[in-house]
Amino acid sequence: MPEIVTVGEALIDLTQTEEDEKHIRRYAAFPGGAPANVAVAAARLGAGAAFIGKVGRDAFGASIRETLCRNGVDVAGLYESEHDLTTLAVVSIDAGGERSFAFYRTPGADTQLTPEEAVLALEAYEKRPMFLHFGSVSLTAEPARSATLAAAGRARELGILLSYDPNYRPSLWPDEEIALVRMREPLSLCHVLKLAEEELELLTGTWDLEKGTRSLQEVYKIPLIVVTLGAGGSFFRLGDDTGRVSSQTVQVADTNGAGDTFLGALLSRLVLAGGLEELTAEKLTEILNFANHAAALTCTRPGAIPAMPTLSEVLSWKETAR
């Protein structure tokens, strides 16, 4: 049975793989979408994982379903839209491996998940999962926005811990003001908040890690906040305790999926730790070191899901890196 359930978008990342001498770019179709990526990352790292979402009744949708199944993710909650195609995200990579996104979503099957479908899928698991995870991309359009919030609200009623990633994609929002309102809406629900540095600044108005995370904790009462810092590792706030965990130096091929791998690794280790009740700063530092290693390994390979490491790969690399 799943210990970690993710809800939200599953889509195809049309990811740039090369550019030839005539400046013609070539792209590969990788199944992705942040919540789907997190589910795969957690499953590869040893946790029971499931995904709730919607894809088109098309070849891309079939590819997503097959990929999730092949990676051990429960897809009982993966619905098919009869009328809308699977969403595409064109991912271009710059010389430093950083990404830019363009979404083809008119409206896109991922946006058509309904509240009834999401709650039904969550309630169908025989054993209560420890975590329900979601991101802010599914908050950009209806009915997926209502579906995500309905699932989150029902999870709170069932005693499930909520994990939230406010992954900001400007092109999916009408404007920044609306984005901020909707991205902040679930903050009071969540137990684990993972965000990037630029999202911390967006939500709090400061780049200061100590001040920004303290303001989020004070206003929204979030037990655990983790900020990813790219090559700089990660920063955490667990109650009054804060700390910074360094990352590993690697040759970057593609950063796509690194944050999702980090989050899947974090949640999988929190499951092993029994949740948040007995979590200490010392134990969390160990967990984040593991998550940093997993994310760094992902950066060494192209694509999101295809690049995600297995548990044995992370443990082996951690051992040789000592």
ZAFI-896488 format. One line per field, with one value per residue (C-alpha): residue number from 1; residue in one letter; x, y, z. Coordinates in steps of 0.05 Angstrom, whole numbers, plus 5000, padded with zeros to 4 digits. Layout:
N
k <- [NUM ...]
r <- [a ...]
X <- [X ...]
Y <- [Y ...]
Z <- [Z ...]
# end
This chain:
322
k <- [1 2 3 4 5 6 7 8 9 10 11 12 13 14 15 16 17 18 19 20 21 22 23 24 25 26 27 28 29 30 31 32 33 34 35 36 37 38 39 40 41 42 43 44 45 46 47 48 49 50 51 52 53 54 55 56 57 58 59 60 61 62 63 64 65 66 67 68 69 70 71 72 73 74 75 76 77 78 79 80 81 82 83 84 85 86 87 88 89 90 91 92 93 94 95 96 97 98 99 100 101 102 103 104 105 106 107 108 109 110 111 112 113 114 115 116 117 118 119 120 121 122 123 124 125 126 127 128 129 130 131 132 133 134 135 136 137 138 139 140 141 142 143 144 145 146 147 148 149 150 151 152 153 154 155 156 157 158 159 160 161 162 163 164 165 166 167 168 169 170 171 172 173 174 175 176 177 178 179 180 181 182 183 184 185 186 187 188 189 190 191 192 193 194 195 196 197 198 199 200 201 202 203 204 205 206 207 208 209 210 211 212 213 214 215 216 217 218 219 220 221 222 223 224 225 226 227 228 229 230 231 232 233 234 235 236 237 238 239 240 241 242 243 244 245 246 247 248 249 250 251 252 253 254 255 256 257 258 259 260 261 262 263 264 265 266 267 268 269 270 271 272 273 274 275 276 277 278 279 280 281 282 283 284 285 286 287 288 289 290 291 292 293 294 295 296 297 298 299 300 301 302 303 304 305 306 307 308 309 310 311 312 313 314 315 316 317 318 319 320 321 322]
r <- [m p e i v t v g e a l i d l t q t e e d e k h i r r y a a f p g g a p a n v a v a a a r l g a g a a f i g k v g r d a f g a s i r e t l c r n g v d v a g l y e s e h d l t t l a v v s i d a g g e r s f a f y r t p g a d t q l t p e e a v l a l e a y e k r p m f l h f g s v s l t a e p a r s a t l a a a g r a r e l g i l l s y d p n y r p s l w p d e e i a l v r m r e p l s l c h v l k l a e e e l e l l t g t w d l e k g t r s l q e v y k i p l i v v t l g a g g s f f r l g d d t g r v s s q t v q v a d t n g a g d t f l g a l l s r l v l a g g l e e l t a e k l t e i l n f a n h a a a l t c t r p g a i p a m p t l s e v l s w k e t a r]
X <- [5000 5025 5059 5065 5009 5019 4963 4967 4996 5025 5050 5102 5167 5191 5263 5318 5373 5420 5430 5468 5515 5456 5424 5368 5345 5325 5276 5259 5190 5199 5139 5139 5100 5125 5077 5086 5162 5159 5120 5171 5230 5200 5185 5255 5282 5243 5177 5107 5081 5017 4994 4927 4916 4889 4919 4892 4868 4927 4996 5028 4978 4992 5067 5057 5015 5066 5124 5091 5073 5143 5172 5127 5077 5005 4961 4892 4878 4903 4842 4835 4801 4758 4762 4828 4899 4957 4992 5060 5116 5173 5236 5296 5364 5417 5492 5493 5439 5384 5314 5260 5188 5134 5067 5019 4955 4889 4864 4904 4879 4917 4872 4808 4815 4752 4745 4701 4754 4811 4775 4748 4818 4848 4794 4801 4868 4856 4911 4919 4982 5030 5037 4996 5039 5018 5046 5021 5018 4952 4926 4930 4865 4798 4774 4844 4852 4789 4808 4876 4847 4791 4842 4885 4826 4803 4874 4876 4810 4840 4903 4949 5009 5010 5071 5069 5116 5097 5135 5124 5115 5099 5071 5015 4987 4948 4994 5039 4986 4937 4993 5012 4941 4931 5000 4992 4923 4947 5004 4962 4945 5015 5062 5122 5138 5192 5210 5267 5303 5267 5200 5218 5231 5167 5124 5158 5193 5261 5321 5343 5333 5326 5277 5237 5226 5211 5157 5125 5127 5098 5041 5022 5046 5086 5126 5181 5205 5261 5292 5332 5393 5416 5491 5489 5451 5391 5368 5317 5274 5246 5211 5264 5321 5353 5411 5444 5466 5517 5508 5556 5595 5576 5580 5511 5475 5404 5373 5303 5273 5327 5279 5227 5280 5301 5229 5216 5279 5260 5190 5215 5264 5212 5169 5226 5235 5161 5138 5151 5135 5203 5243 5305 5351 5406 5363 5337 5408 5421 5357 5374 5444 5412 5363 5420 5458 5396 5384 5456 5456 5394 5431 5484 5434 5383 5308 5270 5243 5297 5351 5324 5370 5352 5364 5425 5456 5448 5474 5533 5551 5545 5593 5646 5639 5660]
Y <- [5000 5070 5109 5171 5194 5252 5290 5339 5343 5287 5311 5301 5340 5352 5363 5392 5339 5374 5430 5415 5458 5488 5508 5458 5433 5361 5342 5276 5261 5246 5231 5282 5332 5349 5307 5247 5257 5259 5193 5159 5187 5161 5093 5085 5102 5048 5079 5056 5111 5126 5181 5215 5256 5256 5246 5244 5181 5186 5158 5207 5189 5115 5129 5164 5107 5055 5094 5102 5028 5007 5047 5016 5074 5055 5085 5066 5141 5158 5179 5189 5247 5230 5300 5333 5315 5302 5367 5382 5422 5441 5444 5481 5477 5531 5522 5516 5462 5509 5501 5544 5519 5531 5496 5469 5463 5479 5463 5399 5335 5348 5408 5367 5325 5337 5343 5280 5240 5263 5250 5183 5160 5182 5148 5083 5063 5008 5035 5109 5138 5178 5235 5269 5314 5367 5428 5495 5479 5443 5506 5546 5521 5492 5440 5415 5471 5452 5378 5390 5431 5380 5324 5364 5381 5309 5286 5332 5302 5232 5251 5248 5294 5344 5362 5423 5450 5520 5510 5576 5574 5646 5628 5588 5646 5707 5751 5749 5777 5721 5670 5694 5691 5620 5595 5619 5589 5518 5540 5536 5463 5436 5401 5399 5458 5451 5512 5540 5604 5646 5620 5638 5709 5710 5687 5727 5786 5768 5725 5717 5643 5653 5711 5683 5614 5643 5687 5628 5586 5641 5659 5589 5544 5498 5446 5434 5481 5463 5510 5481 5521 5487 5475 5506 5447 5459 5498 5475 5502 5451 5490 5536 5495 5515 5488 5484 5419 5423 5390 5351 5376 5341 5352 5378 5350 5372 5400 5379 5335 5350 5385 5330 5277 5316 5319 5245 5228 5273 5243 5171 5182 5217 5155 5112 5161 5152 5222 5287 5274 5246 5284 5320 5370 5318 5265 5316 5334 5261 5258 5322 5297 5235 5279 5324 5263 5237 5305 5313 5245 5265 5327 5283 5252 5281 5280 5279 5209 5172 5208 5192 5145 5081 5071 5027 5081 5135 5092 5069 5140 5165 5110 5126 5200 5194]
Z <- [5000 4986 5041 4997 4951 4903 4867 4809 4740 4698 4630 4577 4582 4510 4533 4491 4483 4434 4384 4321 4280 4243 4310 4301 4370 4382 4436 4472 4501 4575 4620 4677 4717 4787 4829 4783 4787 4863 4864 4819 4859 4924 4894 4865 4934 4968 4990 4971 4924 4887 4839 4830 4767 4696 4627 4556 4522 4475 4463 4512 4566 4555 4560 4627 4654 4631 4660 4728 4730 4709 4766 4818 4827 4841 4786 4811 4816 4746 4705 4630 4596 4536 4507 4526 4505 4552 4569 4539 4571 4524 4566 4537 4569 4570 4571 4647 4648 4672 4646 4615 4604 4552 4565 4512 4552 4517 4567 4579 4611 4675 4690 4685 4748 4789 4865 4866 4828 4872 4938 4915 4895 4962 5002 4963 4994 5045 5091 5105 5072 5115 5064 5010 4967 4917 4881 4857 4782 4793 4827 4762 4729 4746 4762 4781 4832 4869 4863 4894 4952 4963 4967 5015 5059 5061 5077 5138 5162 5155 5193 5133 5133 5076 5034 4989 4935 4910 4845 4809 4733 4712 4643 4675 4716 4692 4734 4795 4843 4828 4832 4902 4928 4903 4920 4992 5001 5019 5064 5128 5110 5101 5149 5101 5055 5003 4961 4921 4940 4888 4913 4985 4961 4921 4980 5035 5001 5029 5006 5078 5094 5169 5165 5107 5136 5205 5176 5140 5203 5247 5200 5174 5231 5185 5224 5172 5118 5070 5019 4962 4942 4878 4882 4952 4981 5025 5086 5137 5193 5242 5296 5325 5296 5230 5191 5123 5090 5034 4966 4923 4863 4798 4723 4707 4646 4662 4726 4705 4760 4812 4859 4851 4865 4927 4951 4936 4975 5033 5039 5032 5089 5132 5123 5149 5207 5226 5205 5241 5314 5334 5281 5307 5273 5274 5241 5191 5172 5154 5114 5075 5061 5030 4990 4966 4940 4904 4871 4851 4817 4778 4751 4719 4670 4620 4632 4697 4710 4669 4709 4778 4818 4854 4928 4915 4871 4923 4980 4937 4917 4989 5011 4958 4970 5043]
# end
